[in-house]
Amino acid sequence: MLYDVITTLKTYLCLILGYAFSVTLAGAFKAWVAKKSGDYTADHAGFLTLDPLVHVDFVGMIVLLMTGFGWGREVPVNIYNIYAPRRTMKVLNVYYSSTFIHILLGVTAVLLLAGLRVLQVAYLGPSVVGSTLNLVLQASLGVNIFLAMLRFIQSSIDLIFMHVIERHPEYGMYIQLGSLVATLMLLLFLGKQIQMLFAHITLMLSAVILNFFA
């Protein structure tokens, strides 16, 4: 009984660590890209920081612990502050910057999981540190897969309605909220299947690397 409680707490802790690291890095990166593109809104709001307390959405974190799906705080962006030249490209860079970071973190987790598997088989063997690190990387992979999908779909919906937001900025908050809800509803139906797909890809990649070093 005590072992099960400790295992559950360990799993939750690893999930929170993977979540906090991912949303912090993605939020700070989006704020930095927006600033480089001419929009200082996120910077002035304090999002250009690596402080997890700024980027963690506590409602999103609670939902994460309950369902396995969560989200970080929305980084404010004002597209009126983004000007030519190459305004369209700048806007796309800002909107999809979070998606890029989550994909990058997911790929990194896959590679680290494969590398850890190689080290465990060849040198380390089973250990508490190795199993804990493996759990953290698996949690990070799952979180980043979900957040990459969430931010990609959400950003795409926001861009579709970008002209509406530009003409009627008073509707911007409602459109962003609607896109978040619509995205979450979609991922509730498809998220598990996509996560399982990436899990199989991880196992296949690990097997390939193991055979290469065998």
Secondary structure, 3 states (H helix, E strand, C coil): CHHHHHHHHHHHHHHHHHHHHHHHHHHHHHHHHHHHCCCCHHHHCCCCCCCHHHHCCHHHHHHHHHHCCCCCCCCCCCHHHCCCCCHHHHHHHHHHHHHHHHHHHHHHHHHHHHHHHHHHHHHHCCCHHHHHHHHHHHHHHHHHHHHHHHHHHHHHHHHHCHHHHHHCHHHHHHHHHHHHHHHHHHHHHHHHHHHHHHHHHHHHHHHHHHHHHC
